[in-house]
Amino acid sequence: MIIQLFKSLRVRFSIISLLLLAVVLTGASCTSKPPVTAKPITLKIWRVFDEEDTFSQIISGYQATHPNVTIEYKKLRFEEFRDELLSAWSRGEGPDIFSIPNYQVGEFRDFMKPLPESLTIPRRVTKKVLGVKEETSYVNEKTKTYSINDIKSKFVPTVYEDVVFNDADAKERVYGLPLAIDSLALYYNRGILNKAGIPLPPATWRELLNQVPKLVKESSSGELVQSAIALGAADNVPRYVDILSTLMMQDGATMNQGDKSATFQANFAASAKTDTESNFKPGPHALQFFTDFANPAKQAYSWNTDLPDAYEAFIQGQLAYFIGYSYQAPLIKTAAPTLDFDIAPLPQVSLDQSVNFANYWVESVYTKSDNSDWAWDFITYATKKEQVVGYLNQVMRPSALREVILLQSEQDEAIKVFTDQALDSTSWYHGRDYAKVEEVFKNMIEDVTNNRATAEQAVSAAEKTINQNENLKK
């Protein structure tokens, strides 16, 4: 009897043990994490100027760890990019990633999704099993993106000023990241300078004024057949807004007051100056200087509206100095292969303080993109040193990353002038309607050259026009 009872208890104990084991195993199965997968993703990238092959190294590098991502690259012409973007988005189409000039970030900010503080993106990893067989799987990798401090410490100063805005909660957010940066410099015709007995291009605007009489040539009827520099007009002076803005800032103009209004006449250092200096208005002074180059009654006279576009005049050997960006160097070499030219730093008001003008493109993410996290992950990957160097070597442009600027300054003589200017290059907030700014600057120039207004009156009218329509409100 006792033996039978013992056997019965042992059977029951075995059954209970099995049931408990089943529960444990079932629980383990429920709590184990399912394998990470990566769904197919297609990222559409629309950019300007660069062919797809200049971006292929970055694309292939990203796809090596994200093979689920297909990238469709489209190059747009500069003249069409704005309308093409807006039209595509209105149809519910368009790119996930798009390029925009730094001076139009304000105009497109409603279409731009800010950079998240962190991203969790599946990444493919390959490891050896038992030291022999390779096994591929995905892991969810949470990574921090660029912080506001990173933008300040890793990129040249103007990037923080151009791409960081406050959101609705007054928190600073990053709306775009650059791969490169550009600035205005002085292209010069060696042959013209040699014939005029000028050994070096000017380092200051005063030096340029002294050179003008040696460089200007007129026909017997008084027409300009050779010019010193193309200043004083709008229609035939490329980037006249940038050039005049630079002159204003070199003179000390604040340009913006609290990012809400245009203040071209305000002197940023007036409080530290004497009474006479405090009354100095940089905007009108710079505008007068600029327009004097189109005034036949002035020593600076070197240009007028009857002349061809300044770029064309330079490649045709009719212009001693041309103010342009780094991307124009290969264009000039192609258009005029026999032209003997070089590039010098942009002249300054004073050599004690350099102020240069920054012009560049930023990569951003469309606010309604279904793949915005993937898009931002790609951009942050593309803007790292390891990736961006190969791209810059192909396009021959200065880097926006501080650590790469040093490398380029030491190794790349062709763009050394521009890399040396990168850290003191700046811009100003042009507002939500860049076309309005262009129109205002053109009116300023033409009102003075056509004697419709004094320089001070023209600048006052420009400020009023921009501020009336609240263009500069962020």
C-alpha positions as CSV (number, residue, x, y, z in Angstrom):
1,M,0.0,0.0,0.0
2,I,2.8,2.4,0.9
3,I,4.7,1.4,-2.2
4,Q,1.6,2.1,-4.4
5,L,1.1,5.5,-2.7
6,F,4.8,6.4,-3.3
7,K,4.5,5.5,-7.0
8,S,1.3,7.6,-7.3
9,L,3.0,10.6,-5.8
10,R,6.0,10.2,-8.0
11,V,3.8,10.1,-11.1
12,R,2.0,13.2,-10.0
13,F,5.3,15.0,-9.2
14,S,6.6,14.1,-12.7
15,I,3.4,15.5,-14.3
16,I,3.6,18.7,-12.3
17,S,7.3,19.1,-13.2
18,L,6.6,18.7,-16.8
19,L,3.8,21.3,-16.6
20,L,6.1,23.7,-14.8
21,L,8.8,23.2,-17.4
22,A,6.3,23.9,-20.2
23,V,5.2,27.1,-18.5
24,V,8.8,28.2,-18.1
25,L,9.6,27.4,-21.7
26,T,6.4,29.1,-22.9
27,G,7.3,32.2,-20.8
28,A,10.8,32.2,-22.2
29,S,9.4,32.1,-25.7
30,C,7.1,35.0,-25.0
31,T,9.8,37.2,-23.6
32,S,12.5,36.5,-26.2
33,K,12.9,39.4,-28.7
34,P,12.0,38.8,-32.3
35,P,14.8,39.2,-34.8
36,V,15.3,42.8,-36.1
37,T,14.3,43.3,-39.7
38,A,14.7,46.2,-42.1
39,K,11.9,46.9,-44.5
40,P,12.7,48.1,-48.0
41,I,13.2,51.9,-48.1
42,T,13.5,54.3,-51.1
43,L,15.0,57.7,-50.6
44,K,14.6,60.3,-53.3
45,I,17.4,62.9,-53.3
46,W,17.2,66.1,-55.4
47,R,20.3,68.3,-55.6
48,V,21.7,71.0,-57.8
49,F,25.0,71.2,-59.8
50,D,26.4,67.8,-58.8
51,E,26.1,64.8,-61.1
52,E,25.2,61.5,-59.4
53,D,28.7,60.1,-59.8
54,T,30.1,62.7,-57.4
55,F,27.7,61.3,-54.8
56,S,28.1,57.6,-55.6
57,Q,30.8,56.9,-53.1
58,I,28.7,58.2,-50.2
59,I,25.6,56.3,-51.5
60,S,27.5,53.0,-51.8
61,G,29.1,53.4,-48.4
62,Y,25.7,53.9,-46.8
63,Q,24.1,51.0,-48.6
64,A,26.9,48.7,-47.4
65,T,25.3,48.7,-44.0
66,H,21.8,49.6,-45.1
67,P,21.2,47.3,-48.2
68,N,17.5,47.7,-47.7
69,V,17.8,51.3,-48.9
70,T,17.4,52.2,-52.5
71,I,18.4,55.7,-53.4
72,E,17.1,57.6,-56.4
73,Y,19.2,60.7,-57.3
74,K,18.1,63.5,-59.4
75,K,20.1,66.6,-60.5
76,L,18.2,69.8,-61.1
77,R,19.2,73.0,-62.9
78,F,19.6,76.0,-60.6
79,E,17.0,77.9,-62.6
80,E,14.4,75.3,-62.1
81,F,15.0,73.8,-58.6
82,R,12.6,76.0,-56.6
83,D,9.6,75.6,-58.9
84,E,10.3,71.9,-59.4
85,L,10.4,71.3,-55.6
86,L,7.2,73.2,-54.9
87,S,5.3,71.7,-57.8
88,A,6.3,68.1,-56.9
89,W,5.3,68.6,-53.3
90,S,2.0,70.1,-54.2
91,R,1.3,66.8,-56.1
92,G,2.3,64.7,-53.1
93,E,5.5,63.7,-54.8
94,G,9.0,65.1,-54.7
95,P,12.2,64.2,-52.8
96,D,12.8,63.1,-49.2
97,I,16.1,64.9,-49.2
98,F,16.7,68.2,-51.0
99,S,19.4,70.8,-51.3
100,I,18.7,74.5,-50.6
101,P,20.9,77.6,-50.6
102,N,21.8,78.9,-47.1
103,Y,20.1,82.2,-48.0
104,Q,16.8,80.5,-48.7
105,V,16.5,78.4,-45.6
106,G,14.0,80.9,-44.2
107,E,11.9,80.7,-47.3
108,F,11.7,76.8,-47.3
109,R,11.7,76.2,-43.5
110,D,8.0,75.3,-43.5
111,F,9.0,72.4,-45.8
112,M,11.9,71.3,-43.7
113,K,11.8,68.7,-40.9
114,P,14.3,69.5,-38.2
115,L,17.0,67.0,-37.2
116,P,15.9,64.7,-34.4
117,E,18.1,64.5,-31.3
118,S,18.6,60.7,-31.9
119,L,17.7,58.1,-34.5
120,T,17.1,54.4,-34.2
121,I,17.9,52.8,-37.6
122,P,18.4,49.0,-38.4
123,R,21.9,48.4,-39.5
124,R,23.2,45.2,-41.1
125,V,26.1,43.4,-39.2
126,T,28.0,40.4,-40.2
127,K,29.8,38.1,-37.7
128,K,31.5,34.8,-37.9
129,V,29.8,31.8,-36.2
130,L,32.3,29.3,-34.6
131,G,35.0,31.3,-36.3
132,V,34.1,30.0,-39.8
133,K,30.6,30.7,-41.1
134,E,29.5,34.3,-41.6
135,E,26.1,35.2,-40.4
136,T,24.3,38.4,-41.3
137,S,21.6,40.0,-39.2
138,Y,20.2,43.5,-38.4
139,V,20.6,45.4,-35.1
140,N,18.6,48.4,-34.0
141,E,21.2,51.1,-33.5
142,K,20.2,54.2,-31.5
143,T,22.6,57.0,-32.2
144,K,22.7,60.6,-31.1
145,T,22.7,63.1,-34.0
146,Y,24.4,66.5,-34.1
147,S,23.7,68.6,-31.0
148,I,23.5,72.4,-31.1
149,N,27.0,72.4,-29.6
150,D,28.2,70.0,-32.3
151,I,27.0,72.5,-34.9
152,K,29.0,75.2,-33.2
153,S,32.2,73.2,-32.6
154,K,32.4,71.0,-35.7
155,F,31.2,73.3,-38.5
156,V,32.4,76.8,-39.5
157,P,30.6,79.6,-37.5
158,T,28.2,80.7,-40.2
159,V,26.5,77.3,-40.3
160,Y,25.0,77.7,-36.8
161,E,23.7,81.2,-37.8
162,D,22.1,79.9,-41.0
163,V,20.6,76.5,-40.1
164,V,19.5,76.7,-36.5
165,F,16.1,78.2,-35.7
166,N,13.8,78.1,-32.7
167,D,10.8,75.9,-33.0
168,A,7.3,76.6,-31.6
169,D,8.6,75.7,-28.1
170,A,11.5,78.2,-28.4
171,K,13.9,75.3,-28.6
172,E,16.8,75.5,-31.0
173,R,16.6,73.0,-33.8
174,V,18.8,72.1,-36.8
175,Y,17.1,72.4,-40.2
176,G,19.9,71.5,-42.6
177,L,23.5,70.4,-42.9
178,P,26.1,71.4,-45.5
179,L,28.7,69.3,-47.3
180,A,30.7,72.3,-48.4
181,I,31.0,76.0,-48.0
182,D,31.9,78.8,-50.5
183,S,32.9,82.4,-50.3
184,L,33.5,85.4,-52.6
185,A,37.1,85.8,-53.7
186,L,38.9,88.0,-56.3
187,Y,39.7,86.4,-59.7
188,Y,42.3,88.4,-61.6
189,N,43.8,88.4,-65.1
190,R,47.5,88.1,-64.8
191,G,48.2,89.5,-68.2
192,I,46.2,92.7,-67.7
193,L,47.9,93.3,-64.3
194,N,51.4,92.7,-65.8
195,K,50.8,95.2,-68.7
196,A,49.6,97.8,-66.2
197,G,52.7,97.3,-64.0
198,I,50.7,96.0,-61.1
199,P,52.7,93.2,-59.3
200,L,49.9,92.0,-56.9
201,P,46.2,92.1,-56.7
202,P,44.8,94.5,-54.0
203,A,44.4,93.4,-50.4
204,T,42.2,96.3,-49.5
205,W,39.5,98.3,-51.4
206,R,41.7,101.4,-51.0
207,E,44.5,99.6,-52.9
208,L,41.9,98.7,-55.6
209,L,40.9,102.3,-56.0
210,N,44.5,103.3,-56.6
211,Q,44.8,100.7,-59.3
212,V,41.7,101.6,-61.2
213,P,43.2,104.4,-63.4
214,K,46.0,102.0,-64.5
215,L,43.5,99.3,-65.5
216,V,40.6,101.2,-67.3
217,K,40.9,101.7,-71.0
218,E,38.5,103.8,-73.1
219,S,37.9,104.1,-76.8
220,S,38.2,107.4,-78.7
221,S,34.5,107.8,-78.2
222,G,34.7,107.3,-74.5
223,E,33.4,103.7,-74.3
224,L,35.0,101.3,-71.9
225,V,37.0,98.7,-73.7
226,Q,38.8,97.3,-70.6
227,S,37.5,97.5,-67.0
228,A,39.2,97.2,-63.7
229,I,36.3,95.5,-61.8
230,A,32.6,95.0,-62.3
231,L,30.8,97.0,-59.5
232,G,28.1,99.6,-59.5
233,A,25.3,97.8,-61.3
234,A,22.9,94.9,-60.8
235,D,21.8,93.3,-64.0
236,N,25.3,92.6,-65.4
237,V,27.1,92.0,-62.0
238,P,26.5,88.4,-60.9
239,R,25.7,88.1,-57.1
240,Y,25.4,91.8,-56.6
241,V,23.4,91.1,-53.5
242,D,26.2,89.2,-52.0
243,I,28.9,91.7,-53.0
244,L,27.0,94.7,-51.6
245,S,26.1,92.8,-48.5
246,T,29.8,92.0,-48.0
247,L,30.7,95.7,-48.3
248,M,28.0,96.7,-45.8
249,M,29.2,94.0,-43.3
250,Q,32.9,95.0,-43.8
251,D,31.9,98.5,-42.9
252,G,30.2,97.3,-39.8
253,A,26.5,96.9,-40.6
254,T,24.5,94.6,-38.4
255,M,22.2,93.7,-41.3
256,N,19.6,92.1,-39.0
257,Q,18.2,93.2,-35.7
258,G,17.0,90.2,-33.7
259,D,16.3,88.4,-36.9
260,K,13.1,90.5,-37.4
261,S,14.2,93.6,-39.3
262,A,16.7,94.9,-41.7
263,T,19.2,97.3,-40.2
264,F,21.7,98.1,-42.9
265,Q,22.5,101.5,-41.4
266,A,23.1,100.3,-37.8
267,N,26.7,100.1,-36.7
268,F,27.4,97.0,-34.6
269,A,30.3,98.6,-32.8
270,A,29.0,102.1,-32.5
271,S,29.0,102.0,-28.6
272,A,32.7,101.5,-28.7
273,K,33.5,104.3,-31.1
274,T,34.0,108.1,-30.9
275,D,31.0,110.4,-31.5
276,T,32.1,110.9,-35.1
277,E,32.5,107.2,-35.7
278,S,29.2,106.5,-33.9
279,N,27.3,108.6,-36.5
280,F,28.9,106.5,-39.3
281,K,26.2,104.6,-41.3
282,P,27.8,101.5,-42.9
283,G,24.9,100.7,-45.3
284,P,24.9,104.1,-47.1
285,H,28.7,104.3,-47.1
286,A,29.0,100.9,-48.7
287,L,26.3,101.6,-51.2
288,Q,27.9,104.8,-52.2
289,F,31.3,103.1,-52.6
290,F,29.7,100.3,-54.7
291,T,27.9,102.7,-57.1
292,D,30.9,105.0,-57.5
293,F,32.3,102.3,-59.9
294,A,29.5,103.1,-62.3
295,N,29.8,106.9,-62.0
296,P,31.9,108.5,-64.8
297,A,32.5,111.5,-62.6
298,K,34.4,109.4,-60.0
299,Q,37.9,108.1,-60.0
300,A,36.5,104.6,-59.3
301,Y,34.6,104.6,-62.6
302,S,35.1,101.2,-64.2
303,W,31.7,99.7,-65.2
304,N,28.3,100.6,-66.6
305,T,25.1,98.9,-67.7
306,D,26.1,98.9,-71.4
307,L,28.8,96.3,-70.8
308,P,28.3,92.6,-71.0
309,D,27.8,90.3,-68.0
310,A,30.9,90.5,-65.8
311,Y,31.6,86.8,-66.0
312,E,31.6,87.0,-69.8
313,A,33.8,90.1,-69.8
314,F,36.3,88.3,-67.6
315,I,36.6,85.2,-69.8
316,Q,36.9,87.4,-72.8
317,G,39.9,89.2,-71.3
318,Q,38.2,92.6,-70.9
319,L,38.0,92.7,-67.1
320,A,41.0,92.7,-64.7
321,Y,39.1,91.6,-61.6
322,F,36.0,89.4,-61.2
323,I,34.4,88.7,-57.9
324,G,33.2,85.1,-57.8
325,Y,32.9,81.8,-55.9
326,S,35.1,78.7,-56.0
327,Y,32.7,76.7,-58.2
328,Q,33.3,79.2,-61.0
329,A,37.0,78.4,-61.3
330,P,36.5,75.1,-63.4
331,L,33.8,76.9,-65.4
332,I,36.3,79.6,-66.3
333,K,39.0,77.1,-67.2
334,T,36.6,75.3,-69.5
335,A,35.2,78.4,-71.1
336,A,38.6,80.1,-71.6
337,P,41.4,77.5,-71.5
338,T,44.1,80.0,-72.5
339,L,43.1,82.7,-70.0
340,D,45.9,83.4,-67.6
341,F,44.1,84.0,-64.3
342,D,44.5,83.3,-60.6
343,I,42.5,83.9,-57.4
344,A,43.2,86.1,-54.5
345,P,41.4,86.8,-51.2
346,L,38.5,89.3,-51.4
347,P,39.7,92.8,-50.6
348,Q,38.9,94.1,-47.1
349,V,38.2,97.5,-45.6
350,S,40.9,96.8,-43.0
351,L,43.4,94.0,-42.8
352,D,42.9,94.1,-39.0
353,Q,39.5,92.4,-39.4
354,S,38.5,90.1,-42.3
355,V,34.8,89.8,-43.2
356,N,33.9,87.5,-46.1
357,F,30.6,86.3,-47.5
358,A,29.4,82.7,-47.2
359,N,27.3,81.1,-49.9
360,Y,26.6,77.3,-49.7
361,W,23.9,74.7,-50.0
362,V,22.4,72.6,-47.1
363,E,20.9,69.2,-47.3
364,S,17.5,68.9,-45.6
365,V,14.5,66.6,-45.2
366,Y,11.0,67.2,-46.5
367,T,8.7,67.7,-43.5
368,K,6.1,65.2,-44.9
369,S,8.5,62.5,-45.9
370,D,7.4,59.0,-44.9
371,N,11.1,58.1,-44.4
372,S,12.3,61.2,-42.6
373,D,14.4,59.3,-40.0
374,W,16.1,57.3,-42.7
375,A,16.7,60.6,-44.7
376,W,18.3,62.3,-41.7
377,D,20.4,59.2,-41.0
378,F,21.7,59.4,-44.5
379,I,22.5,63.1,-44.3
380,T,24.3,62.8,-40.9
381,Y,26.3,59.9,-42.5
382,A,27.1,62.0,-45.6
383,T,28.3,65.0,-43.6
384,K,30.9,63.1,-41.5
385,K,34.6,63.6,-42.2
386,E,35.1,60.1,-43.4
387,Q,32.5,60.5,-46.2
388,V,32.7,64.1,-47.1
389,V,36.4,64.2,-48.0
390,G,36.0,62.0,-51.0
391,Y,33.1,64.1,-52.2
392,L,35.0,67.3,-51.8
393,N,38.0,65.9,-53.7
394,Q,35.7,65.4,-56.7
395,V,33.9,68.7,-56.7
396,M,36.8,70.8,-55.5
397,R,35.0,72.8,-52.9
398,P,36.0,74.0,-49.4
399,S,34.7,72.0,-46.5
400,A,32.2,73.2,-43.9
401,L,33.9,71.0,-41.3
402,R,36.6,72.6,-39.3
403,E,38.8,69.6,-39.1
404,V,38.7,69.1,-42.9
405,I,39.5,72.8,-43.6
406,L,42.9,72.3,-42.1
407,L,43.6,69.4,-44.3
408,Q,42.5,71.2,-47.4
409,S,44.5,74.4,-46.6
410,E,47.7,72.3,-46.3
411,Q,47.1,70.0,-49.3
412,D,44.9,71.7,-51.9
413,E,46.4,74.8,-53.4
414,A,43.6,75.1,-55.9
415,I,41.1,76.1,-53.3
416,K,43.4,77.4,-50.6
417,V,42.0,81.0,-50.9
418,F,38.5,79.8,-50.2
419,T,39.4,77.4,-47.3
420,D,41.4,80.2,-45.7
421,Q,38.3,82.4,-45.8
422,A,35.9,79.8,-44.5
423,L,36.2,80.6,-40.8
424,D,35.5,84.4,-41.2
425,S,32.8,84.0,-43.9
426,T,29.3,84.9,-42.8
427,S,25.9,85.7,-44.2
428,W,22.7,87.3,-42.9
429,Y,19.1,86.1,-42.6
430,H,17.4,87.0,-45.9
431,G,13.9,86.1,-44.7
432,R,11.1,84.1,-46.3
433,D,11.3,85.8,-49.7
434,Y,14.7,86.0,-51.2
435,A,13.3,87.4,-54.5
436,K,12.1,90.5,-52.5
437,V,15.6,91.0,-51.2
438,E,17.1,90.8,-54.7
439,E,14.5,93.4,-55.9
440,V,15.2,95.7,-52.9
441,F,19.0,95.6,-53.5
442,K,18.6,96.2,-57.2
443,N,16.4,99.2,-56.5
444,M,18.9,100.6,-54.0
445,I,21.7,100.4,-56.6
446,E,19.7,101.9,-59.5
447,D,18.1,104.7,-57.4
448,V,21.6,105.9,-56.6
449,T,23.2,105.4,-60.1
450,N,20.2,107.1,-61.7
451,N,20.3,110.0,-59.2
452,R,16.8,109.2,-57.9
453,A,18.0,109.1,-54.3
454,T,21.0,109.6,-52.1
455,A,22.7,106.5,-50.7
456,E,21.1,107.2,-47.3
457,Q,17.7,107.7,-48.8
458,A,18.0,104.5,-50.9
459,V,19.1,102.4,-47.9
460,S,16.3,103.8,-45.7
461,A,13.7,102.9,-48.4
462,A,15.2,99.4,-48.7
463,E,14.9,98.8,-44.9
464,K,11.3,100.0,-44.9
465,T,10.3,97.8,-47.8
466,I,11.8,94.7,-46.3
467,N,10.4,95.3,-42.9
468,Q,6.9,96.4,-44.0
469,N,6.0,92.9,-45.3
470,E,7.5,91.2,-42.3
471,N,9.8,89.3,-44.6
472,L,12.5,88.8,-42.0
473,K,10.2,87.4,-39.3
474,K,11.3,83.9,-38.4
